[in-house]
Amino acid sequence: MPTALGIPRVFVPRAYRRKGIAKVLFDAAARTAVHGCKLSHDQVAFSQPTGDGRILMNHLGITRVYEEDSDDADNLT
């Protein structure tokens, strides 16, 4: 499935986590990645998330993961 926005990494220092910073970053990316079009969560995929990244994905309602090192853009799950 084509994806309008792939998120390879999100980093928030541990001392600042659970304060909504990652959600604000995600919302800004979804709002500005395609000029004039706010992307919905089903148009976004994360790459190989860590445990904390999976928690963020679940919190945001994102279920799609892509393989970052793949040459084939159709390797989304």
mmJSON file of the N, C-alpha and C atoms, coordinates in Angstrom:
{"data_MODEL":{"atom_site":{
"group_PDB":["ATOM","ATOM","ATOM","ATOM","ATOM","ATOM","ATOM","ATOM","ATOM","ATOM","ATOM","ATOM","ATOM","ATOM","ATOM","ATOM","ATOM","ATOM","ATOM","ATOM","ATOM","ATOM","ATOM","ATOM","ATOM","ATOM","ATOM","ATOM","ATOM","ATOM","ATOM","ATOM","ATOM","ATOM","ATOM","ATOM","ATOM","ATOM","ATOM","ATOM","ATOM","ATOM","ATOM","ATOM","ATOM","ATOM","ATOM","ATOM","ATOM","ATOM","ATOM","ATOM","ATOM","ATOM","ATOM","ATOM","ATOM","ATOM","ATOM","ATOM","ATOM","ATOM","ATOM","ATOM","ATOM","ATOM","ATOM","ATOM","ATOM","ATOM","ATOM","ATOM","ATOM","ATOM","ATOM","ATOM","ATOM","ATOM","ATOM","ATOM","ATOM","ATOM","ATOM","ATOM","ATOM","ATOM","ATOM","ATOM","ATOM","ATOM","ATOM","ATOM","ATOM","ATOM","ATOM","ATOM","ATOM","ATOM","ATOM","ATOM","ATOM","ATOM","ATOM","ATOM","ATOM","ATOM","ATOM","ATOM","ATOM","ATOM","ATOM","ATOM","ATOM","ATOM","ATOM","ATOM","ATOM","ATOM","ATOM","ATOM","ATOM","ATOM","ATOM","ATOM","ATOM","ATOM","ATOM","ATOM","ATOM","ATOM","ATOM","ATOM","ATOM","ATOM","ATOM","ATOM","ATOM","ATOM","ATOM","ATOM","ATOM","ATOM","ATOM","ATOM","ATOM","ATOM","ATOM","ATOM","ATOM","ATOM","ATOM","ATOM","ATOM","ATOM","ATOM","ATOM","ATOM","ATOM","ATOM","ATOM","ATOM","ATOM","ATOM","ATOM","ATOM","ATOM","ATOM","ATOM","ATOM","ATOM","ATOM","ATOM","ATOM","ATOM","ATOM","ATOM","ATOM","ATOM","ATOM","ATOM","ATOM","ATOM","ATOM","ATOM","ATOM","ATOM","ATOM","ATOM","ATOM","ATOM","ATOM","ATOM","ATOM","ATOM","ATOM","ATOM","ATOM","ATOM","ATOM","ATOM","ATOM","ATOM","ATOM","ATOM","ATOM","ATOM","ATOM","ATOM","ATOM","ATOM","ATOM","ATOM","ATOM","ATOM","ATOM","ATOM","ATOM","ATOM","ATOM","ATOM","ATOM","ATOM","ATOM","ATOM","ATOM","ATOM","ATOM","ATOM","ATOM","ATOM","ATOM"],
"id":[1,2,3,4,5,6,7,8,9,10,11,12,13,14,15,16,17,18,19,20,21,22,23,24,25,26,27,28,29,30,31,32,33,34,35,36,37,38,39,40,41,42,43,44,45,46,47,48,49,50,51,52,53,54,55,56,57,58,59,60,61,62,63,64,65,66,67,68,69,70,71,72,73,74,75,76,77,78,79,80,81,82,83,84,85,86,87,88,89,90,91,92,93,94,95,96,97,98,99,100,101,102,103,104,105,106,107,108,109,110,111,112,113,114,115,116,117,118,119,120,121,122,123,124,125,126,127,128,129,130,131,132,133,134,135,136,137,138,139,140,141,142,143,144,145,146,147,148,149,150,151,152,153,154,155,156,157,158,159,160,161,162,163,164,165,166,167,168,169,170,171,172,173,174,175,176,177,178,179,180,181,182,183,184,185,186,187,188,189,190,191,192,193,194,195,196,197,198,199,200,201,202,203,204,205,206,207,208,209,210,211,212,213,214,215,216,217,218,219,220,221,222,223,224,225,226,227,228,229,230,231],
"type_symbol":["N","C","C","N","C","C","N","C","C","N","C","C","N","C","C","N","C","C","N","C","C","N","C","C","N","C","C","N","C","C","N","C","C","N","C","C","N","C","C","N","C","C","N","C","C","N","C","C","N","C","C","N","C","C","N","C","C","N","C","C","N","C","C","N","C","C","N","C","C","N","C","C","N","C","C","N","C","C","N","C","C","N","C","C","N","C","C","N","C","C","N","C","C","N","C","C","N","C","C","N","C","C","N","C","C","N","C","C","N","C","C","N","C","C","N","C","C","N","C","C","N","C","C","N","C","C","N","C","C","N","C","C","N","C","C","N","C","C","N","C","C","N","C","C","N","C","C","N","C","C","N","C","C","N","C","C","N","C","C","N","C","C","N","C","C","N","C","C","N","C","C","N","C","C","N","C","C","N","C","C","N","C","C","N","C","C","N","C","C","N","C","C","N","C","C","N","C","C","N","C","C","N","C","C","N","C","C","N","C","C","N","C","C","N","C","C","N","C","C","N","C","C","N","C","C","N","C","C","N","C","C"],
"label_atom_id":["N","CA","C","N","CA","C","N","CA","C","N","CA","C","N","CA","C","N","CA","C","N","CA","C","N","CA","C","N","CA","C","N","CA","C","N","CA","C","N","CA","C","N","CA","C","N","CA","C","N","CA","C","N","CA","C","N","CA","C","N","CA","C","N","CA","C","N","CA","C","N","CA","C","N","CA","C","N","CA","C","N","CA","C","N","CA","C","N","CA","C","N","CA","C","N","CA","C","N","CA","C","N","CA","C","N","CA","C","N","CA","C","N","CA","C","N","CA","C","N","CA","C","N","CA","C","N","CA","C","N","CA","C","N","CA","C","N","CA","C","N","CA","C","N","CA","C","N","CA","C","N","CA","C","N","CA","C","N","CA","C","N","CA","C","N","CA","C","N","CA","C","N","CA","C","N","CA","C","N","CA","C","N","CA","C","N","CA","C","N","CA","C","N","CA","C","N","CA","C","N","CA","C","N","CA","C","N","CA","C","N","CA","C","N","CA","C","N","CA","C","N","CA","C","N","CA","C","N","CA","C","N","CA","C","N","CA","C","N","CA","C","N","CA","C","N","CA","C","N","CA","C","N","CA","C","N","CA","C","N","CA","C","N","CA","C","N","CA","C"],
"label_alt_id":[null,null,null,null,null,null,null,null,null,null,null,null,null,null,null,null,null,null,null,null,null,null,null,null,null,null,null,null,null,null,null,null,null,null,null,null,null,null,null,null,null,null,null,null,null,null,null,null,null,null,null,null,null,null,null,null,null,null,null,null,null,null,null,null,null,null,null,null,null,null,null,null,null,null,null,null,null,null,null,null,null,null,null,null,null,null,null,null,null,null,null,null,null,null,null,null,null,null,null,null,null,null,null,null,null,null,null,null,null,null,null,null,null,null,null,null,null,null,null,null,null,null,null,null,null,null,null,null,null,null,null,null,null,null,null,null,null,null,null,null,null,null,null,null,null,null,null,null,null,null,null,null,null,null,null,null,null,null,null,null,null,null,null,null,null,null,null,null,null,null,null,null,null,null,null,null,null,null,null,null,null,null,null,null,null,null,null,null,null,null,null,null,null,null,null,null,null,null,null,null,null,null,null,null,null,null,null,null,null,null,null,null,null,null,null,null,null,null,null,null,null,null,null,null,null,null,null,null,null,null,null],
"label_comp_id":["MET","MET","MET","PRO","PRO","PRO","THR","THR","THR","ALA","ALA","ALA","LEU","LEU","LEU","GLY","GLY","GLY","ILE","ILE","ILE","PRO","PRO","PRO","ARG","ARG","ARG","VAL","VAL","VAL","PHE","PHE","PHE","VAL","VAL","VAL","PRO","PRO","PRO","ARG","ARG","ARG","ALA","ALA","ALA","TYR","TYR","TYR","ARG","ARG","ARG","ARG","ARG","ARG","LYS","LYS","LYS","GLY","GLY","GLY","ILE","ILE","ILE","ALA","ALA","ALA","LYS","LYS","LYS","VAL","VAL","VAL","LEU","LEU","LEU","PHE","PHE","PHE","ASP","ASP","ASP","ALA","ALA","ALA","ALA","ALA","ALA","ALA","ALA","ALA","ARG","ARG","ARG","THR","THR","THR","ALA","ALA","ALA","VAL","VAL","VAL","HIS","HIS","HIS","GLY","GLY","GLY","CYS","CYS","CYS","LYS","LYS","LYS","LEU","LEU","LEU","SER","SER","SER","HIS","HIS","HIS","ASP","ASP","ASP","GLN","GLN","GLN","VAL","VAL","VAL","ALA","ALA","ALA","PHE","PHE","PHE","SER","SER","SER","GLN","GLN","GLN","PRO","PRO","PRO","THR","THR","THR","GLY","GLY","GLY","ASP","ASP","ASP","GLY","GLY","GLY","ARG","ARG","ARG","ILE","ILE","ILE","LEU","LEU","LEU","MET","MET","MET","ASN","ASN","ASN","HIS","HIS","HIS","LEU","LEU","LEU","GLY","GLY","GLY","ILE","ILE","ILE","THR","THR","THR","ARG","ARG","ARG","VAL","VAL","VAL","TYR","TYR","TYR","GLU","GLU","GLU","GLU","GLU","GLU","ASP","ASP","ASP","SER","SER","SER","ASP","ASP","ASP","ASP","ASP","ASP","ALA","ALA","ALA","ASP","ASP","ASP","ASN","ASN","ASN","LEU","LEU","LEU","THR","THR","THR"],
"label_asym_id":["A","A","A","A","A","A","A","A","A","A","A","A","A","A","A","A","A","A","A","A","A","A","A","A","A","A","A","A","A","A","A","A","A","A","A","A","A","A","A","A","A","A","A","A","A","A","A","A","A","A","A","A","A","A","A","A","A","A","A","A","A","A","A","A","A","A","A","A","A","A","A","A","A","A","A","A","A","A","A","A","A","A","A","A","A","A","A","A","A","A","A","A","A","A","A","A","A","A","A","A","A","A","A","A","A","A","A","A","A","A","A","A","A","A","A","A","A","A","A","A","A","A","A","A","A","A","A","A","A","A","A","A","A","A","A","A","A","A","A","A","A","A","A","A","A","A","A","A","A","A","A","A","A","A","A","A","A","A","A","A","A","A","A","A","A","A","A","A","A","A","A","A","A","A","A","A","A","A","A","A","A","A","A","A","A","A","A","A","A","A","A","A","A","A","A","A","A","A","A","A","A","A","A","A","A","A","A","A","A","A","A","A","A","A","A","A","A","A","A","A","A","A","A","A","A","A","A","A","A","A","A"],
"label_entity_id":["1","1","1","1","1","1","1","1","1","1","1","1","1","1","1","1","1","1","1","1","1","1","1","1","1","1","1","1","1","1","1","1","1","1","1","1","1","1","1","1","1","1","1","1","1","1","1","1","1","1","1","1","1","1","1","1","1","1","1","1","1","1","1","1","1","1","1","1","1","1","1","1","1","1","1","1","1","1","1","1","1","1","1","1","1","1","1","1","1","1","1","1","1","1","1","1","1","1","1","1","1","1","1","1","1","1","1","1","1","1","1","1","1","1","1","1","1","1","1","1","1","1","1","1","1","1","1","1","1","1","1","1","1","1","1","1","1","1","1","1","1","1","1","1","1","1","1","1","1","1","1","1","1","1","1","1","1","1","1","1","1","1","1","1","1","1","1","1","1","1","1","1","1","1","1","1","1","1","1","1","1","1","1","1","1","1","1","1","1","1","1","1","1","1","1","1","1","1","1","1","1","1","1","1","1","1","1","1","1","1","1","1","1","1","1","1","1","1","1","1","1","1","1","1","1","1","1","1","1","1","1"],
"label_seq_id":[1,1,1,2,2,2,3,3,3,4,4,4,5,5,5,6,6,6,7,7,7,8,8,8,9,9,9,10,10,10,11,11,11,12,12,12,13,13,13,14,14,14,15,15,15,16,16,16,17,17,17,18,18,18,19,19,19,20,20,20,21,21,21,22,22,22,23,23,23,24,24,24,25,25,25,26,26,26,27,27,27,28,28,28,29,29,29,30,30,30,31,31,31,32,32,32,33,33,33,34,34,34,35,35,35,36,36,36,37,37,37,38,38,38,39,39,39,40,40,40,41,41,41,42,42,42,43,43,43,44,44,44,45,45,45,46,46,46,47,47,47,48,48,48,49,49,49,50,50,50,51,51,51,52,52,52,53,53,53,54,54,54,55,55,55,56,56,56,57,57,57,58,58,58,59,59,59,60,60,60,61,61,61,62,62,62,63,63,63,64,64,64,65,65,65,66,66,66,67,67,67,68,68,68,69,69,69,70,70,70,71,71,71,72,72,72,73,73,73,74,74,74,75,75,75,76,76,76,77,77,77],
"pdbx_PDB_ins_code":[null,null,null,null,null,null,null,null,null,null,null,null,null,null,null,null,null,null,null,null,null,null,null,null,null,null,null,null,null,null,null,null,null,null,null,null,null,null,null,null,null,null,null,null,null,null,null,null,null,null,null,null,null,null,null,null,null,null,null,null,null,null,null,null,null,null,null,null,null,null,null,null,null,null,null,null,null,null,null,null,null,null,null,null,null,null,null,null,null,null,null,null,null,null,null,null,null,null,null,null,null,null,null,null,null,null,null,null,null,null,null,null,null,null,null,null,null,null,null,null,null,null,null,null,null,null,null,null,null,null,null,null,null,null,null,null,null,null,null,null,null,null,null,null,null,null,null,null,null,null,null,null,null,null,null,null,null,null,null,null,null,null,null,null,null,null,null,null,null,null,null,null,null,null,null,null,null,null,null,null,null,null,null,null,null,null,null,null,null,null,null,null,null,null,null,null,null,null,null,null,null,null,null,null,null,null,null,null,null,null,null,null,null,null,null,null,null,null,null,null,null,null,null,null,null,null,null,null,null,null,null],
"Cartn_x":[0.84,0.0,0.883,0.596,1.365,1.187,2.238,2.201,2.668,1.881,2.222,3.357,3.479,4.493,5.053,6.362,7.043,7.826,7.656,8.352,9.494,10.749,11.846,12.257,12.174,12.59,11.849,11.564,11.036,11.843,12.433,13.195,12.791,12.446,12.186,13.013,13.856,14.653,13.759,14.265,13.48,12.841,13.557,13.039,11.809,11.594,10.493,9.393,9.51,8.507,7.222,6.149,4.814,4.262,4.705,4.217,3.524,3.367,2.677,3.571,4.879,5.803,5.815,5.892,5.923,4.627,3.498,2.221,2.209,2.738,2.825,3.722,4.863,5.758,5.052,4.366,3.635,2.564,1.771,0.715,1.283,2.425,3.064,3.519,4.096,4.536,3.339,2.273,1.082,0.404,0.5,-0.131,0.672,1.998,2.838,3.568,3.508,4.263,3.803,2.505,1.941,1.249,1.759,1.251,-0.263,-0.961,-2.4,-3.242,-2.645,-3.388,-2.908,-3.784,-3.428,-3.641,-2.59,-2.659,-3.37,-4.127,-4.764,-3.801,-4.101,-3.208,-3.033,-4.012,-3.865,-2.995,-2.516,-1.606,-0.161,0.074,1.389,1.873,3.177,3.775,5.049,5.342,6.581,7.541,8.838,9.812,10.248,10.285,10.844,10.883,9.747,9.726,10.338,10.932,11.404,10.179,10.386,9.273,8.552,9.318,8.71,8.024,8.632,8.015,6.696,6.619,5.369,4.287,4.669,3.715,3.187,4.083,3.659,2.721,3.08,2.21,0.816,0.751,-0.542,-1.322,-0.631,-1.272,-1.853,-1.124,-1.567,-2.557,-2.709,-3.609,-3.011,-1.68,-0.995,-0.659,-0.969,-0.736,0.244,0.635,1.482,2.958,3.756,5.205,5.834,6.899,7.612,9.048,9.655,11.051,11.927,12.676,13.466,14.561,15.183,16.303,15.89,14.625,14.141,14.2,14.547,14.508,13.101,12.221,10.86,9.918,9.333,8.451,7.139,6.864,5.6,5.691,6.735,6.917,6.275,5.098,4.395,3.547,3.421,2.539,1.512],
"Cartn_y":[-1.179,0.0,1.239,2.187,3.435,4.178,4.833,5.602,7.016,7.98,9.378,9.863,9.28,9.745,8.561,8.385,7.374,8.069,7.612,8.192,7.242,7.594,6.687,6.728,7.898,8.015,9.162,8.948,9.999,9.884,10.979,10.929,12.079,11.722,12.691,12.221,13.094,12.684,12.131,11.115,10.436,11.4,12.426,13.373,14.13,14.167,14.935,14.057,12.74,11.834,11.871,11.411,11.344,12.735,13.731,15.103,15.588,14.704,15.067,15.622,15.642,16.223,15.418,14.097,13.26,13.419,13.554,13.745,15.075,16.12,17.428,17.338,16.633,16.446,15.676,14.597,13.806,14.649,15.378,16.215,17.254,17.844,18.832,18.178,16.983,16.272,15.902,15.398,15.0,16.212,17.351,18.572,19.224,19.025,19.775,18.928,17.6,16.74,16.915,17.056,17.282,18.64,19.598,20.97,21.013,21.609,21.802,20.588,19.532,18.296,17.706,17.688,17.041,15.544,14.766,13.318,12.669,11.631,10.862,9.777,9.163,8.159,6.947,6.638,5.48,5.786,7.013,7.394,7.494,7.056,7.181,5.801,5.571,4.321,4.646,3.849,3.955,2.896,3.13,2.104,1.385,0.096,-0.786,-0.155,0.055,0.764,-0.034,0.699,0.116,-0.148,-0.641,-0.849,0.453,1.509,2.815,3.364,3.116,3.555,2.855,1.572,0.813,1.391,1.783,2.42,3.714,4.52,5.761,5.449,4.471,4.078,3.714,2.886,2.484,3.683,4.597,5.803,6.665,6.733,7.544,6.807,5.505,4.719,4.339,4.285,3.923,2.44,1.727,0.284,-0.146,0.751,0.388,0.553,-0.447,-0.433,-0.717,-0.005,-0.287,-0.671,-1.417,-1.817,-0.742,-0.052,1.103,0.75,-0.415,-0.774,-1.455,-1.586,-2.31,-1.441,-2.059,-1.361,-1.328,-2.179,-2.304,-1.497,-0.446,0.441,-0.238,-1.431,-2.102,-3.053,-2.954,-3.858,-3.338,-2.782,-2.295,-3.401,-3.394,-4.356,-3.61],
"Cartn_z":[0.0,0.0,0.0,-0.862,-0.859,0.47,0.883,2.126,1.838,2.248,1.994,2.892,4.082,5.031,5.805,5.739,6.547,7.645,8.86,10.011,10.368,10.037,10.349,11.822,12.453,13.848,14.532,15.798,16.664,17.944,18.374,19.616,20.516,21.73,22.788,23.984,24.544,25.709,26.825,27.51,28.54,29.543,29.919,30.911,30.409,29.097,28.535,27.939,28.08,27.525,28.348,27.707,28.316,28.612,27.846,27.996,26.723,25.73,24.499,23.401,23.623,22.646,21.35,21.441,20.236,19.438,20.112,19.411,18.671,19.296,18.642,17.403,17.525,16.383,15.265,15.632,14.645,13.955,14.734,14.155,13.192,13.549,12.666,11.363,11.461,10.256,9.386,9.979,9.223,8.58,9.23,8.719,7.6,7.587,6.649,5.611,5.692,4.762,3.323,3.121,1.785,1.834,1.079,1.127,0.9,1.848,1.722,2.066,2.6,2.89,4.213,5.214,6.478,6.316,6.561,6.402,7.583,7.292,8.357,8.822,9.941,10.52,9.619,8.785,7.901,6.684,6.551,5.472,5.966,7.19,7.822,8.267,8.132,8.61,9.387,10.38,11.139,10.621,10.762,10.411,11.674,11.63,12.647,14.046,14.679,15.96,17.106,18.032,19.287,20.163,21.349,22.277,22.585,22.838,23.111,21.862,20.704,19.453,19.2,19.55,19.398,20.316,21.518,22.44,21.826,21.236,20.576,19.416,18.591,17.474,17.97,19.005,19.556,20.071,20.75,21.284,20.154,19.031,17.898,16.997,17.199,16.369,15.023,14.933,13.687,13.753,12.671,12.661,11.586,10.71,9.578,9.898,9.486,9.666,8.32,7.992,6.751,7.066,6.148,6.307,5.691,6.527,6.117,5.113,5.234,4.383,3.09,2.842,1.667,0.418,-0.721,-2.007,-2.569,-2.064,-2.572,-1.697,-2.244,-1.475,-1.105,-1.625,-1.342,-0.153,0.659,1.791,3.072,2.983,4.163,4.738,6.061,6.723,7.513],
"occupancy":[1.0,1.0,1.0,1.0,1.0,1.0,1.0,1.0,1.0,1.0,1.0,1.0,1.0,1.0,1.0,1.0,1.0,1.0,1.0,1.0,1.0,1.0,1.0,1.0,1.0,1.0,1.0,1.0,1.0,1.0,1.0,1.0,1.0,1.0,1.0,1.0,1.0,1.0,1.0,1.0,1.0,1.0,1.0,1.0,1.0,1.0,1.0,1.0,1.0,1.0,1.0,1.0,1.0,1.0,1.0,1.0,1.0,1.0,1.0,1.0,1.0,1.0,1.0,1.0,1.0,1.0,1.0,1.0,1.0,1.0,1.0,1.0,1.0,1.0,1.0,1.0,1.0,1.0,1.0,1.0,1.0,1.0,1.0,1.0,1.0,1.0,1.0,1.0,1.0,1.0,1.0,1.0,1.0,1.0,1.0,1.0,1.0,1.0,1.0,1.0,1.0,1.0,1.0,1.0,1.0,1.0,1.0,1.0,1.0,1.0,1.0,1.0,1.0,1.0,1.0,1.0,1.0,1.0,1.0,1.0,1.0,1.0,1.0,1.0,1.0,1.0,1.0,1.0,1.0,1.0,1.0,1.0,1.0,1.0,1.0,1.0,1.0,1.0,1.0,1.0,1.0,1.0,1.0,1.0,1.0,1.0,1.0,1.0,1.0,1.0,1.0,1.0,1.0,1.0,1.0,1.0,1.0,1.0,1.0,1.0,1.0,1.0,1.0,1.0,1.0,1.0,1.0,1.0,1.0,1.0,1.0,1.0,1.0,1.0,1.0,1.0,1.0,1.0,1.0,1.0,1.0,1.0,1.0,1.0,1.0,1.0,1.0,1.0,1.0,1.0,1.0,1.0,1.0,1.0,1.0,1.0,1.0,1.0,1.0,1.0,1.0,1.0,1.0,1.0,1.0,1.0,1.0,1.0,1.0,1.0,1.0,1.0,1.0,1.0,1.0,1.0,1.0,1.0,1.0,1.0,1.0,1.0,1.0,1.0,1.0,1.0,1.0,1.0,1.0,1.0,1.0],
"B_iso_or_equiv":[0.0,0.0,0.0,0.0,0.0,0.0,0.0,0.0,0.0,0.0,0.0,0.0,0.0,0.0,0.0,0.0,0.0,0.0,0.0,0.0,0.0,0.0,0.0,0.0,0.0,0.0,0.0,0.0,0.0,0.0,0.0,0.0,0.0,0.0,0.0,0.0,0.0,0.0,0.0,0.0,0.0,0.0,0.0,0.0,0.0,0.0,0.0,0.0,0.0,0.0,0.0,0.0,0.0,0.0,0.0,0.0,0.0,0.0,0.0,0.0,0.0,0.0,0.0,0.0,0.0,0.0,0.0,0.0,0.0,0.0,0.0,0.0,0.0,0.0,0.0,0.0,0.0,0.0,0.0,0.0,0.0,0.0,0.0,0.0,0.0,0.0,0.0,0.0,0.0,0.0,0.0,0.0,0.0,0.0,0.0,0.0,0.0,0.0,0.0,0.0,0.0,0.0,0.0,0.0,0.0,0.0,0.0,0.0,0.0,0.0,0.0,0.0,0.0,0.0,0.0,0.0,0.0,0.0,0.0,0.0,0.0,0.0,0.0,0.0,0.0,0.0,0.0,0.0,0.0,0.0,0.0,0.0,0.0,0.0,0.0,0.0,0.0,0.0,0.0,0.0,0.0,0.0,0.0,0.0,0.0,0.0,0.0,0.0,0.0,0.0,0.0,0.0,0.0,0.0,0.0,0.0,0.0,0.0,0.0,0.0,0.0,0.0,0.0,0.0,0.0,0.0,0.0,0.0,0.0,0.0,0.0,0.0,0.0,0.0,0.0,0.0,0.0,0.0,0.0,0.0,0.0,0.0,0.0,0.0,0.0,0.0,0.0,0.0,0.0,0.0,0.0,0.0,0.0,0.0,0.0,0.0,0.0,0.0,0.0,0.0,0.0,0.0,0.0,0.0,0.0,0.0,0.0,0.0,0.0,0.0,0.0,0.0,0.0,0.0,0.0,0.0,0.0,0.0,0.0,0.0,0.0,0.0,0.0,0.0,0.0,0.0,0.0,0.0,0.0,0.0,0.0],
"pdbx_formal_charge":[null,null,null,null,null,null,null,null,null,null,null,null,null,null,null,null,null,null,null,null,null,null,null,null,null,null,null,null,null,null,null,null,null,null,null,null,null,null,null,null,null,null,null,null,null,null,null,null,null,null,null,null,null,null,null,null,null,null,null,null,null,null,null,null,null,null,null,null,null,null,null,null,null,null,null,null,null,null,null,null,null,null,null,null,null,null,null,null,null,null,null,null,null,null,null,null,null,null,null,null,null,null,null,null,null,null,null,null,null,null,null,null,null,null,null,null,null,null,null,null,null,null,null,null,null,null,null,null,null,null,null,null,null,null,null,null,null,null,null,null,null,null,null,null,null,null,null,null,null,null,null,null,null,null,null,null,null,null,null,null,null,null,null,null,null,null,null,null,null,null,null,null,null,null,null,null,null,null,null,null,null,null,null,null,null,null,null,null,null,null,null,null,null,null,null,null,null,null,null,null,null,null,null,null,null,null,null,null,null,null,null,null,null,null,null,null,null,null,null,null,null,null,null,null,null,null,null,null,null,null,null],
"auth_seq_id":[1,1,1,2,2,2,3,3,3,4,4,4,5,5,5,6,6,6,7,7,7,8,8,8,9,9,9,10,10,10,11,11,11,12,12,12,13,13,13,14,14,14,15,15,15,16,16,16,17,17,17,18,18,18,19,19,19,20,20,20,21,21,21,22,22,22,23,23,23,24,24,24,25,25,25,26,26,26,27,27,27,28,28,28,29,29,29,30,30,30,31,31,31,32,32,32,33,33,33,34,34,34,35,35,35,36,36,36,37,37,37,38,38,38,39,39,39,40,40,40,41,41,41,42,42,42,43,43,43,44,44,44,45,45,45,46,46,46,47,47,47,48,48,48,49,49,49,50,50,50,51,51,51,52,52,52,53,53,53,54,54,54,55,55,55,56,56,56,57,57,57,58,58,58,59,59,59,60,60,60,61,61,61,62,62,62,63,63,63,64,64,64,65,65,65,66,66,66,67,67,67,68,68,68,69,69,69,70,70,70,71,71,71,72,72,72,73,73,73,74,74,74,75,75,75,76,76,76,77,77,77],
"auth_comp_id":["MET","MET","MET","PRO","PRO","PRO","THR","THR","THR","ALA","ALA","ALA","LEU","LEU","LEU","GLY","GLY","GLY","ILE","ILE","ILE","PRO","PRO","PRO","ARG","ARG","ARG","VAL","VAL","VAL","PHE","PHE","PHE","VAL","VAL","VAL","PRO","PRO","PRO","ARG","ARG","ARG","ALA","ALA","ALA","TYR","TYR","TYR","ARG","ARG","ARG","ARG","ARG","ARG","LYS","LYS","LYS","GLY","GLY","GLY","ILE","ILE","ILE","ALA","ALA","ALA","LYS","LYS","LYS","VAL","VAL","VAL","LEU","LEU","LEU","PHE","PHE","PHE","ASP","ASP","ASP","ALA","ALA","ALA","ALA","ALA","ALA","ALA","ALA","ALA","ARG","ARG","ARG","THR","THR","THR","ALA","ALA","ALA","VAL","VAL","VAL","HIS","HIS","HIS","GLY","GLY","GLY","CYS","CYS","CYS","LYS","LYS","LYS","LEU","LEU","LEU","SER","SER","SER","HIS","HIS","HIS","ASP","ASP","ASP","GLN","GLN","GLN","VAL","VAL","VAL","ALA","ALA","ALA","PHE","PHE","PHE","SER","SER","SER","GLN","GLN","GLN","PRO","PRO","PRO","THR","THR","THR","GLY","GLY","GLY","ASP","ASP","ASP","GLY","GLY","GLY","ARG","ARG","ARG","ILE","ILE","ILE","LEU","LEU","LEU","MET","MET","MET","ASN","ASN","ASN","HIS","HIS","HIS","LEU","LEU","LEU","GLY","GLY","GLY","ILE","ILE","ILE","THR","THR","THR","ARG","ARG","ARG","VAL","VAL","VAL","TYR","TYR","TYR","GLU","GLU","GLU","GLU","GLU","GLU","ASP","ASP","ASP","SER","SER","SER","ASP","ASP","ASP","ASP","ASP","ASP","ALA","ALA","ALA","ASP","ASP","ASP","ASN","ASN","ASN","LEU","LEU","LEU","THR","THR","THR"],
"auth_asym_id":["A","A","A","A","A","A","A","A","A","A","A","A","A","A","A","A","A","A","A","A","A","A","A","A","A","A","A","A","A","A","A","A","A","A","A","A","A","A","A","A","A","A","A","A","A","A","A","A","A","A","A","A","A","A","A","A","A","A","A","A","A","A","A","A","A","A","A","A","A","A","A","A","A","A","A","A","A","A","A","A","A","A","A","A","A","A","A","A","A","A","A","A","A","A","A","A","A","A","A","A","A","A","A","A","A","A","A","A","A","A","A","A","A","A","A","A","A","A","A","A","A","A","A","A","A","A","A","A","A","A","A","A","A","A","A","A","A","A","A","A","A","A","A","A","A","A","A","A","A","A","A","A","A","A","A","A","A","A","A","A","A","A","A","A","A","A","A","A","A","A","A","A","A","A","A","A","A","A","A","A","A","A","A","A","A","A","A","A","A","A","A","A","A","A","A","A","A","A","A","A","A","A","A","A","A","A","A","A","A","A","A","A","A","A","A","A","A","A","A","A","A","A","A","A","A","A","A","A","A","A","A"],
"auth_atom_id":["N","CA","C","N","CA","C","N","CA","C","N","CA","C","N","CA","C","N","CA","C","N","CA","C","N","CA","C","N","CA","C","N","CA","C","N","CA","C","N","CA","C","N","CA","C","N","CA","C","N","CA","C","N","CA","C","N","CA","C","N","CA","C","N","CA","C","N","CA","C","N","CA","C","N","CA","C","N","CA","C","N","CA","C","N","CA","C","N","CA","C","N","CA","C","N","CA","C","N","CA","C","N","CA","C","N","CA","C","N","CA","C","N","CA","C","N","CA","C","N","CA","C","N","CA","C","N","CA","C","N","CA","C","N","CA","C","N","CA","C","N","CA","C","N","CA","C","N","CA","C","N","CA","C","N","CA","C","N","CA","C","N","CA","C","N","CA","C","N","CA","C","N","CA","C","N","CA","C","N","CA","C","N","CA","C","N","CA","C","N","CA","C","N","CA","C","N","CA","C","N","CA","C","N","CA","C","N","CA","C","N","CA","C","N","CA","C","N","CA","C","N","CA","C","N","CA","C","N","CA","C","N","CA","C","N","CA","C","N","CA","C","N","CA","C","N","CA","C","N","CA","C","N","CA","C","N","CA","C","N","CA","C","N","CA","C","N","CA","C"],
"pdbx_PDB_model_num":[1,1,1,1,1,1,1,1,1,1,1,1,1,1,1,1,1,1,1,1,1,1,1,1,1,1,1,1,1,1,1,1,1,1,1,1,1,1,1,1,1,1,1,1,1,1,1,1,1,1,1,1,1,1,1,1,1,1,1,1,1,1,1,1,1,1,1,1,1,1,1,1,1,1,1,1,1,1,1,1,1,1,1,1,1,1,1,1,1,1,1,1,1,1,1,1,1,1,1,1,1,1,1,1,1,1,1,1,1,1,1,1,1,1,1,1,1,1,1,1,1,1,1,1,1,1,1,1,1,1,1,1,1,1,1,1,1,1,1,1,1,1,1,1,1,1,1,1,1,1,1,1,1,1,1,1,1,1,1,1,1,1,1,1,1,1,1,1,1,1,1,1,1,1,1,1,1,1,1,1,1,1,1,1,1,1,1,1,1,1,1,1,1,1,1,1,1,1,1,1,1,1,1,1,1,1,1,1,1,1,1,1,1,1,1,1,1,1,1,1,1,1,1,1,1,1,1,1,1,1,1]
}}}
